[in-house]
Amino acid sequence: MKKLPQLLGLLLVVALSSQSVVAQFKFSNLFGGKEKTRKNRLFEPTSTVSLGFGSSSYYGDLSPYGRIVQSSINGVRWNANFNFTRQISPTIGIRFGLTWARISGDDSYMDGVAGYEANFMRNLHFRNDIKELSIVGQYDLIRTERSYLRREPIIPYIFGGVAVFAHDPVARPDASLYSSNDWVRLQPLNTEGQGLPGYGTPYSLISVSFPIGFGVRYKLNPNWDLGFEMGFRYTLTDYLDDAGGNYADPNDLAAQSPLARDMGNRTLEASAANRGIDRRPGVIKYLIAQGVIPASTPLNSDITTLVPAVDGFSTRTDQRGNPKYNDSYMLTTVKLIYHIPGKIKCPGIR
């Protein structure tokens, strides 16, 4: 009889332990924990390579965020990329990518656009080739069980990660002043005075961005997919377009070179150097609206003789770019994806 309490206690411990195990089993199964573990154990990691081509759009001082649709269309350029992806689970992949993207922007698109008269007067433009190295995580919204050969016909996905890129903005000089209209590098010209005495340091030609976006893959056959992807890159630089601060003193730029002075302030150029459109009517309308010149001034007048400089675009306190937001770009890509075959497994001997 003395052993009865001990026996009852032992049975009670066993019973409670059993209840705990059952409870844990049911709780894990509620979220598919055990089943998911079993499926993940059966999944065969796979790798893919892809080659893609598409379009690029830039957003920044010369292509405002406030006109997102127009900014996506104006100055649209191209991109090409190569990716290697390692699918490590039924839904998760790690992707390494190399991308070459060309972006551009031009203030001349703001001709006659209400609220953006100052952008048109600034008259800047640029082109920039971006070379990007990225690593991103990719999450498939539809699972692939066991092998890539069993993947669904259509798989949408989302992705996000980090990238390091090199860039180098260029622009065309005024054809009426320079015999060559070839593209010139802007950063060495210190167009906002960077690097000159009394100014800040030059902006870096290497920066970081954060890719984020979505895509979809369509199965063509067991080893090939056709993919479509749209990815947004927010960068840590405001100088993809060479504009992000205030104007430099033209005398300081002229001491460096006449080209630096002319590329730093382009408000009184008669034509848009990149697109070749006549700027005189728009500039004269702006000066008339500001009360600088008489309303009777002909729209085809020589604007360089009307005023020596335009107020708001000539001194070190005048804003040339908006430092509030960094620049960004968006890539839209169509790509061909190849699934690298895994090792061939021989059936077991029975």
Secondary structure, DSSP 8 states (H G I E B T S, - for coil): -THHHHHHHHHHHHHHHHHHHHHHHHHHHHTTHHHHHHHHHH---EEEEEEEEEEEEEEBTTB-GGGHHHHHHTT-EEEEEEEEEEE-SSSEEEEEEEEEEEEEEEGGGGTT-TT-HHHHHH--EEEEEEEEEEEEEEEESS---SSGGG--SEEEEEEEEEEEEE---EE---TTT-S----EESGGGTTT-TTSTTS-----SEEEEEEEEEEEEEEEETTEEEEEEEEEEEES-S-SSS-SSB---HHHHHHH-HHHHHHH--TT-SB-TTT--B-HHHHHHHHHHTTSS-TT--TTS-GGGT-SS-TTSSSTTSBSS-TTS--EEEEEEEEEEEEE----------
